Amino acid sequence: MSQIFDENQTKWFKWKIASIGNFLLLAMEIPSLADLKKDLGYLSEKELIALITDLAKFSRDNKAFLYFKLNERDQPNLFVDSVKEELDEAFQTANTRNYHLGKKAAQAIRRKLNKALKLSKNKADQAELILYFCEMMKKYGYLSFRHPVINNLYEVQIGKAKKLISTLHEDLQSDFDYRLEELE
Protein backbone atom coordinates (compact mmCIF):
# COMPACT_ATOMS: atom_id res chain seq x y z
CA MET A 1 0.00 0.00 0.00
CA SER A 2 1.35 3.38 -0.89
CA GLN A 3 0.26 6.82 0.21
CA ILE A 4 -0.11 9.97 -1.81
CA PHE A 5 0.52 12.39 1.09
CA ASP A 6 2.75 12.38 4.15
CA GLU A 7 1.51 10.52 7.22
CA ASN A 8 1.68 13.85 9.08
CA GLN A 9 -0.46 15.65 6.51
CA THR A 10 -3.40 13.26 6.32
CA LYS A 11 -4.36 9.64 6.65
CA TRP A 12 -7.50 9.91 4.56
CA PHE A 13 -5.95 9.19 1.19
CA LYS A 14 -4.62 5.67 1.24
CA TRP A 15 -4.46 3.96 -2.08
CA LYS A 16 -4.31 0.33 -3.08
CA ILE A 17 -2.39 -0.51 -6.20
CA ALA A 18 -3.44 -3.61 -8.10
CA SER A 19 -2.21 -4.87 -11.41
CA ILE A 20 -4.39 -6.64 -13.92
CA GLY A 21 -2.36 -7.83 -16.85
CA ASN A 22 -0.42 -4.83 -18.15
CA PHE A 23 -2.65 -2.30 -16.36
CA LEU A 24 -2.20 -0.71 -12.94
CA LEU A 25 -5.34 0.19 -11.04
CA LEU A 26 -5.55 2.70 -8.20
CA ALA A 27 -8.36 2.33 -5.70
CA MET A 28 -8.89 4.60 -2.72
CA GLU A 29 -9.12 2.75 0.59
CA ILE A 30 -11.74 4.14 2.96
CA PRO A 31 -10.63 4.49 6.61
CA SER A 32 -12.25 2.34 9.30
CA LEU A 33 -15.20 3.49 11.38
CA ALA A 34 -12.95 3.73 14.44
CA ASP A 35 -10.64 6.13 12.57
CA LEU A 36 -13.60 8.23 11.47
CA LYS A 37 -14.97 8.39 15.04
CA LYS A 38 -11.59 9.49 16.32
CA ASP A 39 -11.32 12.21 13.68
CA LEU A 40 -14.89 13.40 14.37
CA GLY A 41 -13.89 13.87 18.01
CA TYR A 42 -11.45 16.59 16.95
CA LEU A 43 -14.08 18.67 15.11
CA SER A 44 -15.79 21.68 16.64
CA GLU A 45 -19.57 21.90 17.02
CA LYS A 46 -19.87 24.18 13.96
CA GLU A 47 -17.81 21.80 11.84
CA LEU A 48 -19.94 18.84 12.97
CA ILE A 49 -23.15 20.68 12.11
CA ALA A 50 -21.77 21.55 8.67
CA LEU A 51 -20.68 17.95 8.09
CA ILE A 52 -24.06 16.54 9.15
CA THR A 53 -25.86 19.07 6.94
CA ASP A 54 -23.69 18.04 3.98
CA LEU A 55 -24.48 14.37 4.66
CA ALA A 56 -28.21 15.16 4.75
CA LYS A 57 -27.92 16.97 1.41
CA PHE A 58 -26.03 14.06 -0.11
CA SER A 59 -28.93 11.59 -0.19
CA ARG A 60 -32.58 11.29 0.67
CA ASP A 61 -31.83 8.30 2.92
CA ASN A 62 -29.38 10.33 5.00
CA LYS A 63 -31.94 13.11 5.35
CA ALA A 64 -34.65 10.64 6.42
CA PHE A 65 -32.32 8.99 8.93
CA LEU A 66 -31.38 12.36 10.43
CA TYR A 67 -35.03 13.46 10.57
CA PHE A 68 -36.14 10.29 12.38
CA LYS A 69 -33.24 10.41 14.83
CA LEU A 70 -33.92 14.05 15.70
CA ASN A 71 -37.65 13.48 16.22
CA GLU A 72 -37.82 9.99 17.73
CA ARG A 73 -37.85 11.24 21.33
CA ASP A 74 -40.84 13.54 20.78
CA GLN A 75 -42.75 11.25 18.42
CA PRO A 76 -41.71 7.60 18.93
CA ASN A 77 -44.20 6.24 16.35
CA LEU A 78 -43.28 8.74 13.64
CA PHE A 79 -40.94 6.32 11.87
CA VAL A 80 -43.35 3.38 11.87
CA ASP A 81 -46.31 5.52 10.80
CA SER A 82 -44.45 7.17 7.93
CA VAL A 83 -43.12 3.83 6.63
CA LYS A 84 -46.62 2.33 6.85
CA GLU A 85 -47.99 5.25 4.81
CA GLU A 86 -45.28 4.72 2.20
CA LEU A 87 -46.02 0.98 2.04
CA ASP A 88 -49.78 1.65 1.80
CA GLU A 89 -49.23 3.95 -1.14
CA ALA A 90 -46.96 1.40 -2.84
CA PHE A 91 -49.49 -1.42 -2.38
CA GLN A 92 -52.36 0.74 -3.65
CA THR A 93 -50.53 1.81 -6.79
CA ALA A 94 -49.00 -1.60 -7.55
CA ASN A 95 -50.00 -3.35 -10.74
CA THR A 96 -51.23 -6.85 -9.89
CA ARG A 97 -53.08 -7.80 -13.08
CA ASN A 98 -51.09 -11.01 -13.45
CA TYR A 99 -48.59 -13.02 -11.43
CA HIS A 100 -45.53 -11.57 -13.20
CA LEU A 101 -46.48 -7.96 -12.49
CA GLY A 102 -47.56 -8.93 -8.98
CA LYS A 103 -44.19 -10.57 -8.35
CA LYS A 104 -42.30 -7.49 -9.58
CA ALA A 105 -44.48 -5.17 -7.48
CA ALA A 106 -44.02 -7.29 -4.34
CA GLN A 107 -40.25 -7.33 -4.84
CA ALA A 108 -40.16 -3.55 -5.33
CA ILE A 109 -42.23 -2.96 -2.19
CA ARG A 110 -39.99 -5.35 -0.24
CA ARG A 111 -36.94 -3.33 -1.36
CA LYS A 112 -38.62 -0.18 0.02
CA LEU A 113 -39.28 -2.02 3.27
CA ASN A 114 -35.68 -3.22 3.58
CA LYS A 115 -34.39 0.28 2.91
CA ALA A 116 -36.64 1.63 5.65
CA LEU A 117 -35.65 -1.11 8.10
CA LYS A 118 -32.04 0.05 7.90
CA LEU A 119 -33.09 3.37 9.45
CA SER A 120 -34.24 1.81 12.72
CA LYS A 121 -32.36 -0.29 15.24
CA ASN A 122 -35.51 -0.88 17.29
CA LYS A 123 -36.39 -4.58 16.88
CA ALA A 124 -40.05 -4.02 17.80
CA ASP A 125 -40.42 -1.41 15.05
CA GLN A 126 -38.75 -3.71 12.55
CA ALA A 127 -41.02 -6.61 13.49
CA GLU A 128 -44.06 -4.33 13.29
CA LEU A 129 -43.17 -3.20 9.77
CA ILE A 130 -42.40 -6.70 8.51
CA LEU A 131 -45.70 -8.04 9.88
CA TYR A 132 -47.50 -5.07 8.32
CA PHE A 133 -45.89 -5.85 4.96
CA CYS A 134 -47.05 -9.47 5.22
CA GLU A 135 -50.58 -8.41 6.21
CA MET A 136 -50.75 -6.11 3.19
CA MET A 137 -49.50 -8.87 0.88
CA LYS A 138 -52.32 -11.06 2.14
CA LYS A 139 -54.90 -8.25 1.99
CA TYR A 140 -54.06 -7.24 -1.58
CA GLY A 141 -54.15 -10.83 -2.86
CA TYR A 142 -50.50 -11.43 -3.69
CA LEU A 143 -50.65 -14.91 -2.17
CA SER A 144 -53.56 -15.92 -4.41
CA PHE A 145 -51.18 -16.08 -7.40
CA ARG A 146 -49.48 -19.13 -5.84
CA HIS A 147 -46.26 -18.09 -7.55
CA PRO A 148 -43.17 -19.66 -5.93
CA VAL A 149 -41.22 -16.38 -5.87
CA ILE A 150 -44.06 -14.50 -4.17
CA ASN A 151 -44.65 -17.34 -1.69
CA ASN A 152 -40.93 -17.53 -0.92
CA LEU A 153 -40.73 -13.77 -0.43
CA TYR A 154 -43.65 -13.99 2.00
CA GLU A 155 -42.15 -16.93 3.90
CA VAL A 156 -38.75 -15.21 4.20
CA GLN A 157 -40.43 -12.13 5.68
CA ILE A 158 -42.38 -14.30 8.13
CA GLY A 159 -39.09 -15.95 9.11
CA LYS A 160 -37.44 -12.56 9.66
CA ALA A 161 -40.38 -11.48 11.81
CA LYS A 162 -40.18 -14.66 13.91
CA LYS A 163 -36.47 -14.15 14.45
CA LEU A 164 -36.96 -10.51 15.50
CA ILE A 165 -39.89 -11.35 17.76
CA SER A 166 -37.89 -14.04 19.56
CA THR A 167 -35.42 -11.35 20.72
CA LEU A 168 -38.12 -9.11 22.23
CA HIS A 169 -39.54 -8.94 25.76
CA GLU A 170 -42.18 -11.60 26.61
CA ASP A 171 -45.07 -9.11 26.66
CA LEU A 172 -44.21 -7.82 23.20
CA GLN A 173 -43.69 -11.38 21.98
CA SER A 174 -47.23 -12.36 22.93
CA ASP A 175 -48.65 -9.31 21.13
CA PHE A 176 -46.73 -10.10 17.97
CA ASP A 177 -47.32 -13.87 18.17
CA TYR A 178 -51.08 -13.32 17.85
CA ARG A 179 -50.57 -11.36 14.63
CA LEU A 180 -48.05 -13.91 13.38
CA GLU A 181 -50.52 -16.79 13.91
CA GLU A 182 -53.07 -14.98 11.74
CA LEU A 183 -50.53 -14.72 8.93
CA GLU A 184 -49.45 -18.36 8.94
CORCORVEN-V413284 format. One record per run of one state. SS is the DSSP state (H for helix, E for strand, - for the rest). FROM is the first residue (numbers start at 1). TO is the last residue. If there is no record, write none. Layout:
BEGIN
SS,FROM,TO
SS,FROM,TO
END
This chain:
BEGIN
-,1,1
E,2,3
-,4,13
E,14,20
-,21,22
E,23,29
-,30,32
H,33,41
-,42,44
H,45,58
-,59,59
H,60,71
-,72,77
H,78,93
-,94,98
H,99,117
-,118,122
H,123,139
-,140,141
H,142,145
-,146,147
H,148,166
-,167,169
H,170,183
-,184,184
END
